[in-house]
Amino acid sequence: MPKKNIHVGLRPYRIKDNPEEKRFAEEWKKQNKQGNVLAYLLHQVDHRGRPPLEPSERDAAVAATVIQWLGSPVGQSWLEELGYMRKK
């Protein structure tokens, strides 16, 4: 059975009023459609050449929530504190 809403955060309603959150969320979803980044991030290398396991729906939701949060005003502030600045 295919997973529903894979790579969608736990607070998708926020993106309609927060363009940066939307941008972060959409790019994360796109990256995972193209190359399944999350599967590779969570993959534990066992040196047997096996492909990474598919992340669970919960794994995907948690990761998408964190990525979306990075686009929020609080997440953006945190990134700025670390020295990251958005290009104009």
C-alpha positions as CSV (number, residue, x, y, z in Angstrom):
1,M,0.0,0.0,0.0
2,P,1.5,3.4,-1.0
3,K,2.3,5.8,1.8
4,K,0.1,8.9,2.1
5,N,1.5,12.4,2.4
6,I,5.1,11.2,2.5
7,H,7.5,14.0,3.2
8,V,4.8,16.3,4.5
9,G,5.3,17.9,7.9
10,L,3.0,17.6,10.9
11,R,1.8,21.3,10.4
12,P,1.1,21.7,6.7
13,Y,-1.6,24.3,7.4
14,R,1.2,26.7,8.3
15,I,2.6,27.0,4.8
16,K,-0.3,28.9,3.4
17,D,0.6,31.9,5.5
18,N,4.4,31.4,5.7
19,P,6.1,31.6,2.2
20,E,9.5,30.5,3.5
21,E,8.1,27.5,5.3
22,K,6.3,26.6,2.0
23,R,9.5,27.0,0.0
24,F,11.5,24.8,2.4
25,A,8.7,22.2,2.6
26,E,8.3,22.0,-1.2
27,E,12.0,21.8,-1.9
28,W,12.4,19.0,0.7
29,K,9.5,17.0,-1.0
30,K,11.1,17.6,-4.4
31,Q,14.5,16.5,-3.3
32,N,13.0,13.3,-1.9
33,K,11.0,12.6,-5.0
34,Q,14.2,13.0,-7.2
35,G,16.7,11.1,-5.0
36,N,15.0,9.9,-1.8
37,V,17.5,11.9,0.4
38,L,15.8,10.8,3.6
39,A,16.4,7.2,2.8
40,Y,20.1,7.8,2.3
41,L,20.4,10.0,5.4
42,L,18.8,7.3,7.6
43,H,20.6,4.4,5.9
44,Q,23.1,2.5,8.1
45,V,25.9,1.4,5.9
46,D,26.4,-2.3,6.3
47,H,28.9,-2.7,3.4
48,R,26.9,-5.3,1.7
49,G,25.8,-3.0,-1.1
50,R,22.1,-3.1,-0.1
51,P,20.0,-0.2,-1.1
52,P,18.6,1.9,1.8
53,L,15.3,0.9,3.4
54,E,12.3,3.1,2.7
55,P,11.8,5.5,5.6
56,S,8.6,5.0,7.7
57,E,5.8,7.5,7.4
58,R,6.7,8.8,10.8
59,D,10.4,9.2,9.8
60,A,9.3,11.2,6.8
61,A,6.8,13.3,8.8
62,V,9.4,14.2,11.4
63,A,12.1,15.1,8.9
64,A,9.6,17.2,6.9
65,T,8.5,19.0,10.0
66,V,12.0,19.9,10.9
67,I,12.8,21.1,7.4
68,Q,9.6,23.2,7.3
69,W,10.5,24.6,10.7
70,L,13.8,25.9,9.3
71,G,11.7,28.1,7.0
72,S,9.7,29.5,9.9
73,P,10.6,32.9,11.5
74,V,12.0,31.0,14.5
75,G,13.9,28.6,12.3
76,Q,15.3,31.4,10.1
77,S,16.4,33.3,13.2
78,W,18.2,30.1,14.4
79,L,19.9,29.7,11.1
80,E,21.0,33.4,11.2
81,E,22.4,32.9,14.7
82,L,24.6,30.1,13.2
83,G,25.8,32.5,10.5
84,Y,23.5,31.5,7.6
85,M,21.9,34.4,5.7
86,R,19.3,34.2,3.0
87,K,20.5,35.6,-0.3
88,K,18.6,38.6,-1.5
